[in-house]
Amino acid sequence: MPVTVNWDNEEKTIIRYDIIEPWTWDEMWVALEKDDELIDSIDHIVHLLFNGEAIKVFPGNPIGHLRMFASKTRQPLGLIVIVGPNVWIHTIVSLFSKLLPRRAKGMEGILSARTVEEGRALIEAHRKKADTTP
């Protein structure tokens, strides 16, 4: 399966999407339904980690799909971190961050990272900062 969704840690605070080519938006929407099931099973904020290290391009035009995703984002939601080594991924994050704030006010932010480990570190740093903020 080109798009899989699972817990990334035992604490169930990060949901990781692993995306490999070739993939389709239909497969992403099926994965989002599983994401909802995972979120429904817990009662705390969850961060999303999209592992796109193996993605070179997005299929078709991603803008419409990103808008739809932004309108369906569950709340409250922590960070969304999109991982990918290429400029295209980081351009998508920039576009997505412009679309998302208007629709998902409960979301804590969207960031990009070059590796899954860097993405996890961003989430951990964010969590620690949130724990110390009065």
C-alpha positions in Angstrom: 0.0 0.0 0.0 1.6 3.3 -1.0 0.0 5.3 1.9 0.0 3.8 5.4 -1.0 5.3 8.7 0.1 4.1 12.1 1.1 5.3 15.5 4.7 6.5 15.5 5.3 6.1 19.3 4.0 4.0 22.2 2.5 7.1 23.9 0.2 7.6 20.9 1.0 11.2 20.5 2.2 11.1 16.9 0.5 9.6 13.9 2.9 8.8 11.0 1.9 8.6 7.4 4.4 6.7 5.2 4.0 7.6 1.6 5.8 5.9 -1.3 5.5 6.3 -5.0 3.4 5.8 -6.9 0.5 6.9 -4.8 -2.9 8.6 -5.5 -5.0 11.1 -3.7 -7.7 8.4 -3.3 -5.2 6.3 -1.3 -4.5 9.4 0.8 -8.2 9.9 1.6 -8.5 6.2 2.7 -5.5 6.8 5.0 -7.2 9.9 6.4 -10.1 7.8 7.4 -7.8 5.5 9.4 -6.2 8.6 11.0 -9.7 9.5 12.3 -10.1 6.1 13.8 -6.7 6.5 15.6 -7.6 10.0 16.9 -11.0 8.7 18.1 -9.2 6.1 20.3 -7.4 8.7 22.5 -8.2 11.8 24.4 -5.2 14.0 24.0 -3.6 16.2 21.3 -2.0 14.3 18.4 0.7 15.5 16.0 0.8 14.3 12.4 4.1 13.3 10.7 3.8 12.8 6.9 6.9 10.9 5.8 7.4 11.9 2.2 11.1 11.0 2.0 10.4 8.8 -1.0 8.2 11.3 -2.8 9.6 13.1 -5.8 6.3 14.8 -6.9 2.7 15.0 -5.9 0.2 13.5 -8.3 -2.0 15.9 -10.2 -2.7 19.3 -8.7 -2.4 19.2 -4.9 -4.0 22.5 -4.2 -7.6 21.3 -4.3 -6.8 18.3 -2.2 -4.9 20.4 0.4 -7.9 22.7 0.7 -10.2 19.8 1.3 -7.7 18.3 3.8 -7.6 21.7 5.6 -11.4 21.8 5.8 -11.6 18.3 7.3 -8.7 18.5 9.8 -9.7 17.2 13.2 -9.3 19.4 16.2 -7.6 19.8 18.5 -4.5 18.9 16.5 -0.9 19.5 17.4 1.8 20.1 14.8 1.7 18.8 11.2 5.2 18.0 10.0 5.7 17.1 6.4 9.0 15.3 5.7 10.8 15.4 2.4 14.2 16.1 1.1 13.2 18.1 -2.0 12.2 21.7 -2.7 8.8 20.6 -4.0 7.8 19.2 -0.5 8.8 22.5 1.2 6.9 24.5 -1.4 3.8 22.4 -0.7 4.3 23.0 3.1 4.4 26.8 2.4 1.2 26.7 0.4 -0.5 24.4 2.9 0.4 26.7 5.8 -1.3 29.5 4.0 -4.5 27.5 3.4 -4.7 25.8 6.8 -4.8 28.6 9.4 -8.1 29.9 8.2 -9.7 26.5 8.5 -8.0 24.8 11.4 -7.8 27.4 14.2 -7.1 24.7 16.8 -4.0 23.4 15.0 -0.7 24.3 16.5 1.3 24.8 13.3 2.7 23.2 10.2 6.4 22.7 9.6 8.7 20.9 7.1 11.6 18.6 7.9 14.2 16.8 5.7 14.1 13.5 7.6 11.6 11.7 9.9 14.1 12.0 12.8 14.2 15.8 12.3 10.4 15.8 12.2 10.2 13.9 15.5 12.7 16.4 17.0 10.6 19.3 15.9 7.5 17.8 17.5 9.4 17.0 20.7 10.8 20.5 20.9 7.3 21.9 20.4 5.9 19.6 23.1 8.5 20.6 25.6 7.9 24.3 24.9 4.2 23.9 25.3 4.8 22.1 28.6 6.8 25.0 30.0 4.5 27.8 28.7 2.2 29.2 31.5 
